[in-house]
Amino acid sequence: MFQKQLMMRKVIYSLIPIYIFALWLYGIRLLFLSALVFPAAIFIEYIMEKRNKKPVSEAVLVTAMLFVLSLPPKTPWWIALVGISFGVLFAKEVFGGFGRNPFNPAICGRLFIYLTFPNEMTLNWQNFGNFGSNFDAVTSATPLGLLQQGESINLLNHLLGFRIGSMGEGLVLLIIAAGIYLIWTKTASYEIIVSTIGSAFLLHLIFQYTGVPNALPAIPAMLSGSLLFVAVFMATDPISAPKKNQSKWIYGILIGCSIVIIRTFSLFPEGTSFAVLLGNTFALLFDEIFTKKVKK
């Protein structure tokens, strides 16, 4: 039995349309990886929570779904298993399980395999195909990679999700709709979403129009990579994010600016995972700063 968590169910509801669209694009690859990742995540949490006679949380389903959707479509199955196992075990259960983890488990799992298996995680992009039948079987560069090479991208295709990238980051319109739903149902913090996206866009504009070397054009950069997906679903994780309203604004600004700085100046083509973990690291400190001290 799962521990009922209404907030986590709402996140799952918001992810379902994105998952269905990814299924239409990538077909059997998404189903195959899901069939491995979900049982592995549930099993690891079950084994760890069984010692304390606690049920498996519905949050682990959110972690598994976010992790699968964050993967390149050609990710080897064993790497996917390593990633979800690391995320659930070392980023969540070793800290005491749900509600005690300082870091987002899905992001930790994704970043672990990204650093451990860089070739597999950066070269395994492919053009989409209905139910496993590729329109173009040749591995291609991601849109963010094309921008960093000075090339242009089709903005309409990006809005509609017809681009190369992680399986769940494509359809921008669905991600925006999910963000609106999560804010409307008070499931996700609008302060974090707005400050993350707003600060990233503003810094991209500043870099673009001040002649910073390797600066990316702001609007295409915002639609490329996993920035919007991460801002809506990862940065807003209620456990690893700060709780105070003032803290949320600073937290989002830290994440948004970090993404742009990493994209612009580092060798990593995408900085979202690093930025979220950096934000997680300072979340409690931000809350501490904005907690009113009781005078004795």
C-alpha atoms as one frame of an Amber mdcrd trajectory, in Angstrom:
protein
   0.000   0.000   0.000   1.132   3.534  -0.764   1.004   6.387   1.693  -1.701
   8.701   0.345  -0.314  12.104  -0.582  -2.769  14.361  -2.373  -0.111  16.900
  -3.313   1.992  14.256  -5.021  -1.039  12.951  -6.882  -1.609  16.404  -8.323
   1.963  16.462  -9.582   1.377  13.082 -11.234  -1.837  14.383 -12.817   0.077
  17.338 -14.258   2.752  15.026 -15.660   0.366  12.598 -17.367  -0.227  14.728
 -20.521   3.531  15.242 -20.872   4.106  11.514 -20.416   1.482  10.677 -23.060
   3.058  13.109 -25.526   6.490  11.597 -24.852   4.978   8.165 -25.397   3.669
   9.299 -28.778   7.129  10.567 -29.727   9.356   7.846 -28.330   6.987   4.929
 -27.884   8.535   1.699 -26.718  11.712   3.341 -25.384   9.705   5.300 -22.810
   7.635   2.252 -21.884  10.700   0.041 -21.590  12.603   2.430 -19.317   9.465
   3.085 -17.254   8.935  -0.642 -16.751  12.386  -0.800 -15.139  12.568   2.512
 -13.278   9.200   2.456 -11.490   9.555  -1.045  -9.933  13.165  -0.329  -8.937
  12.241   2.930  -7.195   9.282   1.352  -5.388  11.295  -1.720  -4.341  14.183
   0.312  -2.889  11.853   2.542  -0.893   9.832  -0.484   0.269  12.949  -2.266
   1.584  14.192   0.834   3.391  10.832   1.868   4.865   9.928  -1.683   5.905
  12.444  -1.481   8.746  10.449   1.380  10.250   7.108  -0.211   9.387   6.213
   2.693   7.115   4.404   2.467   3.759   5.912   3.480   0.450   5.164   7.119
  -0.308   3.370   8.223  -3.454   6.223  10.696  -3.808   8.412   7.877  -5.128
   6.084   7.631  -8.144   6.710  11.321  -8.841  10.449  10.742  -8.526  10.329
   7.805 -10.947   8.209   9.676 -13.493  10.367  12.814 -13.377  13.514  10.727
 -13.664  12.265   8.797 -16.702  11.108  11.959 -18.455  14.501  13.588 -17.828
  16.410  10.847 -19.683  17.625  10.851 -23.272  15.495   8.342 -25.229  18.410
   6.010 -25.970  19.657   5.772 -22.379  20.873   2.182 -21.744  18.545   0.329
 -19.376  21.235  -0.464 -16.841  22.256   3.196 -16.572  18.630   4.129 -15.913
  18.537   1.552 -13.103  21.759   2.889 -11.604  20.412   6.428 -11.693  17.037
   5.790 -10.062  18.633   3.514  -7.447  21.148   6.187  -6.506  18.492   8.881
  -6.382  16.032   7.014  -4.156  18.611   5.376  -1.899  21.323   7.988  -1.435
  19.357  11.204  -1.959  16.278  10.193   0.012  16.276   7.037   2.105  19.655
   7.479   3.791  18.333  10.775   5.169  15.282   9.082   6.667  12.851   8.876
   3.765  10.097  11.203   2.606  10.111  14.618   4.231  13.724  14.459   5.372
  15.682  14.526   2.134  17.538  17.819   1.570  18.043  17.148  -2.143  15.664
  16.328  -4.973  16.019  12.553  -5.593  15.194  12.680  -9.308  17.759  15.418
  -9.928  20.404  13.566  -7.891  19.861  10.364  -9.838  19.952  12.206 -13.149
  23.114  14.129 -12.280  24.891  11.035 -10.920  24.609   9.135 -14.196  25.288
  12.314 -16.180  28.680  12.660 -14.468  29.425   8.935 -14.256  28.474   8.031
 -17.819  28.956  11.289 -19.758  29.194   9.746 -23.225  25.987   7.753 -22.868
  24.130  10.713 -21.377  25.281  13.357 -23.869  25.478  11.402 -27.127  22.309
   9.334 -26.902  19.897  11.875 -28.319  17.844  10.865 -31.310  15.133  12.279
 -33.476  11.652  11.302 -32.392   9.585   8.524 -33.893   6.105   7.157 -33.356
   6.226   4.100 -31.106   9.873   3.402 -31.694   9.964   3.960 -35.447  12.483
   6.773 -35.922  11.853   9.458 -38.495  15.595   9.976 -38.551  17.815   7.337
 -36.966  20.892   9.553 -37.008  21.894  10.867 -33.606  21.708  14.661 -33.637
  22.715  17.606 -31.488  20.220  19.020 -29.028  18.719  22.465 -29.684  20.768
  23.940 -26.843  23.871  22.438 -28.431  22.952  24.008 -31.761  22.528  27.415
 -30.124  25.926  27.093 -28.481  27.389  26.395 -31.928  25.882  29.615 -33.234
  23.081  27.986 -35.222  19.384  28.892 -35.177  16.409  26.764 -34.137  12.741
  26.556 -35.098  10.814  28.223 -32.273   7.434  26.845 -33.370   8.726  23.272
 -33.268  10.026  23.947 -29.780   6.688  25.209 -28.568   4.994  22.126 -30.028
   7.597  19.684 -28.721   9.022  18.491 -32.030  12.678  18.669 -31.108  15.486
  16.532 -29.800  16.050  16.390 -26.062  15.106  14.553 -22.905  11.852  12.697
 -23.323   9.750  14.994 -21.141  11.180  18.442 -21.771   9.825  18.924 -25.292
   6.275  20.271 -25.411   6.625  23.732 -23.867   2.889  24.428 -24.033   2.120
  21.351 -21.907   4.788  22.301 -19.378   3.320  25.812 -19.090  -0.180  24.352
 -18.685   1.130  22.003 -15.974   2.733  24.937 -14.174  -0.533  26.886 -14.229
  -2.408  23.849 -12.882   0.110  23.298 -10.082  -0.006  26.973  -9.084  -3.816
  27.087  -9.276  -4.135  24.013  -7.037  -1.492  25.444  -4.664   0.679  22.414
  -5.280   3.724  24.298  -6.541   5.113  27.647  -5.445   4.510  30.400  -7.981
   7.308  32.369  -6.309   9.846  29.696  -7.234   8.542  29.190 -10.778   8.350
  32.906 -11.567  11.711  33.785  -9.982  13.527  30.876 -11.637  12.181  31.555
 -15.132  12.254  35.340 -14.772  15.825  35.550 -13.479  17.082  33.141 -16.148
  15.396  35.140 -18.919  16.677  38.462 -17.582  20.261  37.214 -17.260  20.118
  35.683 -20.755  18.997  39.109 -22.051  21.772  40.905 -20.179  24.415  38.529
 -21.526  22.986  38.728 -25.033  22.892  42.524 -25.276  26.125  43.286 -23.402
  28.225  41.190 -25.740  29.207  38.480 -23.262  31.212  35.810 -25.119  29.237
  32.618 -25.847  25.988  34.282 -24.761  22.862  32.566 -26.080  19.883  34.394
 -27.613  17.396  34.764 -24.758  14.110  33.498 -26.187  15.494  30.407 -27.998
  17.600  29.603 -24.922  14.551  29.685 -22.667  12.750  27.222 -24.934  15.759
  24.911 -25.231  17.005  22.357 -22.766  15.177  21.477 -19.587  14.947  24.919
 -17.991  11.149  25.195 -18.034  10.649  21.535 -17.073  13.015  21.909 -14.127
  11.519  25.244 -13.022   8.009  23.772 -12.880   8.639  20.273 -11.535  12.098
  20.018  -9.926  12.824  23.374  -8.311   9.370  23.400  -6.698   9.818  20.115
  -4.841   8.171  20.986  -1.488  10.659  18.963   0.554  13.977  20.215  -0.816
  12.815  23.792  -1.498  12.593  26.532   1.164   9.334  27.174   3.007   9.403
  30.931   3.615   7.990  33.174   0.872  11.002  35.503   0.862  13.315  32.503
   0.706  11.493  31.106  -2.323  12.197  34.234  -4.374  15.917  34.176  -3.591
  16.017  30.406  -4.105  14.469  30.723  -7.569  16.794  33.575  -8.530  19.796
  31.496  -7.437  18.666  28.568  -9.575  17.749  30.664 -12.619  20.984  32.654
 -12.624  23.082  29.541 -11.984  21.538  27.806 -14.997  22.477  30.685 -17.292
  25.994  31.062 -15.875  26.716  27.340 -16.242  25.284  27.281 -19.771  27.370
  30.280 -20.789  30.745  29.748 -19.160  31.175  26.028 -18.386  31.852  22.998
 -20.541  28.484  21.518 -19.576  25.817  22.175 -22.217  23.026  22.290 -19.614
  23.168  23.592 -16.065  19.753  22.802 -14.647  20.653  19.822 -12.461  23.665
  21.558 -10.932  21.606  24.687 -10.323  18.784  22.864  -8.519  21.199  21.007
  -6.237  22.926  24.305  -5.487  19.557  25.766  -4.584  18.719  22.727  -2.421
  21.991  23.240  -0.559  21.050  26.779   0.464  17.308  26.237   0.988  17.481
  25.741   4.759  19.903  28.637   5.125  17.518  30.968   3.305  14.683  29.901
   5.604  16.904  30.456   8.616  17.763  33.968   7.461  14.101  34.918   7.101
  12.934  33.291  10.332  12.061  35.874  12.924  14.189  35.467  16.004  12.350
  35.402  19.325  13.948  37.758  21.790  14.507  36.191  25.166
